[in-house]
Amino acid sequence: MKYYIIAGTLLILLALTSLFLPSYILEWQDGQRTEHSEIEEVQEVVLKEQLSMSLAQKMQILTEDTVNALSLYNGKNFSQNTISGQVRNELEVLAEKGILQNFSQENISIMDTSVFFYVDMEDSERSVMVWEVIIDTSNYHLNLLLDDETGKIVRAAQYESGDVTDYSEVSAGSQKIDFSIAESMHMNEEEVQELAQRWSEYLGCWVTDSRSAGIELQFADEREAFLIEVESLVRKGYSREEALVKTQLAWGISPGEETGNGILAELEDEGGRVEYVFWAEKDSLRIEPF
């Protein structure tokens, strides 16, 4: 019996001692279990009652650096069972308005539908829920963004059929596609302006300002640095056209390298304003908040 009492006492002492082990020993133990240990801080977000926002206000959220995204399975107004029907309805509207180019819903396949909740980390009353939709047809790939509240398509990218493996790379211009339909989507600048007008009407907005910005949009990944140099030359007395050409040459870009026509247009509705880019090439069309 004496041995049992001694053994029990030792076990209790060991258990109590482990509670007061130095933190570095506990961290070492964690590291042994997981091969490494980390302390990671995350920003706490407290969701408040969400503001009622116009489409322009919601699209503005998508362009801000303070926004974070949460992946969901279903939206508030649409689910995985109902979103496909809404997408087809809106595609029909865009085709009738001449926004999508040479588009038909024949042989349409909705390849993926994902819903995301975007919230402003600095003001959690500001948020937007959107569906990302990828579509294949016999001639085109479509990458769409649809607002869960209104059911409207708020971003559209249309590419001719090809072996696309990464839509973001195609949008950025880093992946080339072997296109089968030449010149079918080419527009001049006046036609792009008309496209912007039709798009704004579809969203229930109006165009308050627009300007040609082809080279800025073609090299969109470095747009901020490019524009800083352009604006610096403008402040020195050059016209905007002269500043664009001088900056292109300084960057080793021939002014003749532009492969499409694009404009930046400011759209406004009853709640706010948002800048959209409209970029048309012979093989692709992009309409997105900028």
Secondary structure, DSSP 8 states (H G I E B T S, - for coil): -HHHHHHHHHHHHHHHHHHT--HHHHHHHHHHHHSS------------------HHHHHHHHT-TTEEEEEESS-SS--TTTHHHHHHHHHHHHHHTT-SSS---TT-EEEEEEEEEEEESS-TT-EEEEEEEEEE-SSEEEEEEEETTT--EEEEEEEESS--S-HHHHHHT-S----SSTTTT---HHHHHHHHHHHHHHHT-EEEEEEE-HHHHHTGGGHHHHHHHHHHHHHTT--HHHHHHHHHHHTT--GGG--SEEEEEEEE-SS-EEEEEEEE-SSEEEEEE-
